[in-house]
Amino acid sequence: MEVAMHTYPMARFGAVASPIVQRLEEMRARHLADGRECSPSDGQSRPPWTAPTAEQAALILAQSGLAPLERKLSLATVARHRHQRAAVEMLRRYLADWRTALESHQPPPEWWIVLAGRETGTGKSHLAAALVADLCRLGVRAMYLPEVRMTDALRAACRADTEFGITQLRERWSRAPVLVLDDLGADRPTEFAARELYGLIESRRRARRGTIITTNSDPDAMEQHYDAVAPGQGRRITSRIMGMCGGGRTWLDMNGPDLRAAGEVALPMG
């Protein structure tokens, strides 16, 4: 799980031991990237968890996929409308579970959440972005990934002149401790995109890594959306999401007015 980095002064170990210290820091960095916490030796007491500094949190936020103004969001301050109450409470509980896990050095929450609703502008993406920002401020390397951005990045990674290969992208998204997949089903489906999405969801399901999804689709519509271009994939995708949502218990409907059009879903002022 994600914790703040603790460094070991070189003088404490002596110059001869410096390669050991470097190795410990390399191991810790890899475990942090994988969403886990490690201590210098198993079985020994671990140092108490401390939240990252403002500078450390800013660096994590910069890699989250959130726009600069979205990084200022917080579930503690979002306006809560009637149709959002259940979603806000569940996301706050998820955030609290993460903090408890960090403080007690326990495994992080594994359950998934879907914020769904036929109408656009009801605040699904807004709330999911606020969760990512709050998690980053705890030191969790959460990521915000709209489906259209994911598809564009994968296509770009297939070009010969790209700096990042498709394998690196898959690994980065699969290993993120928490991933928000935003607007699932909003992009025009292709067989390539459907298969990549299935691979990502299956990878995160098997690793039991927390995933938050926003969508305008119900389970049947989502299944049909991807099955239309990759027969069978829609069913596989939806089945896995429903399973990680406890059989649909954390698949929440957020049908309500278009708050975005009414100017009621606003980002913090810069």
GINOR-V595924 format. One line per field, one symbol per residue. psi: psi as a letter, one per 30 degrees, with the letter a starting at -180 (. if undefined). A space follows every 50 residues. Layout:
psi = ???
//
This chain:
psi = lklkkkljkefefleegeeeeeeeeeeeeeeefgglkllekkflklkkkk llleeeeeeeefgffkleeffflkfffkkjleffeeeeeeeeeeeeeeee eeeghlklkfllkkjlkeklgfgeeeeeeeeeeeeeffgkilkjjkeeee eeeeeefflfglfklfeeeeeeeefkekkjjkhkfflkkleeeeeeeeee eeeeeefhkkkkkklgkleeeeeeeefffikfeeeeeeeeeeefghgffg jkkhkaljeeefgfjkllk.
//
